[in-house]
């Protein structure tokens, strides 16, 4: 978390952590949403929406606002893609852009 540009949390009235979002950014050209995490017991309650809307507003001046999520063919993919689309995000290829990266490592091999 120390090297994040911004870390925000959502908590209930008792202080229990409901969700967390963090970014990596130069605060000019790119904002990368490194994590958007919501406690499973609070899915569908608007926690993730509030966190992501806050980030979208905070980084509205950046040219690129990006995140990475699982492919639609994975078990969580369809729900994740639908969520991000409802919030106005679209895939790179739909904007005439491409994204490149090294092959994703299996976390079990770390």
N, C-alpha and C positions, 0 to 999 in steps of 0.2 A: 504494500500500500504506500510505502514511503516515496516511491518514484511516480506515483499517480499525479496527474495534474489537478484532478478534483475527485473527491469521494463524498457522496451524499448518502444519507440513510433515511428510511421511513420507519417510524416507531409508533407504537400505540401509546395511549395515555399513561400506561405503567412503565414505559420505557423499553418494552420488548421490541427487539429488532424484527421488522416485518420485511424489509428489503434494503438492498444496497446497490448503488451504481458507482462505477468509477471510470475515469477517462484518462487517456494519454493524449496530449495535445501540444502543439506549438502556439495555440491560441490565436492563430492567424489564418493558416491554410487548412489544417486538418484537425479534426477531433475524432479520435477512435474510441468508441465505447468498449472498453476492455471487459467489463462485466456488468450485467444487469441480473441481479439475483433476487428472487422473491421466495420467502418461506412458503412451502407447498400448501400449508393450511390457509394461506391468504391469496392463492391464485384466484383470478376472476373477481377480485374486489377493488381493482383500480390502482393497486400499489405500483405495479410495474409501469402503468400508464403515467401516473404522476411523476415517477422518477425520470422516465424517458422524456416526457414533455418538458420537465425542468431543464434537462440537458439540451434539448432542441432549442429552447429559448436562450439558454446561456451561451451556446455556441452558434447562434444563428448567423453570425458574421463570418464564420469559417466557410471556405469554399467546399470542403469535403466533410461530411458527417457520416461516419461509417461504423459498421460493426460486423462481426462474423457470427454466423449461427449454423446449426446443423442443416444439412441438405434436406429437402422435402421428403426424400425417400426414407429417412430415419424415423424412428417411432415418435419423436417429439417434433420433427420437422414441420408437418402440416400446421400444427397449432402455433409454433413459433413464427412461421412465415405469415400466417393470417394475422397474428398479433402485430407484427411490424408493419404489415401493409395497412392495417386499420389506422396506424399512427402516421401514415404518409411516407413510409420508407419504401423504396423500390430497389430491385436488384441492379447491379452495375450494368449488365448487358442491356437492360431496358433503357439505359441512358447513353448507350453507345460507348460505354467504358468497359475496361477489363481490370481485373484484380489478379495479382500474382503473389505467390508465397511459396515457401518451402513446404514439402510434404509434412502434413500434420503427424506428430509423433503420438503413438499410443501411450496414454498416461501410465499404463501398467508396466511399460518398459523404462520408466524414469527412475 
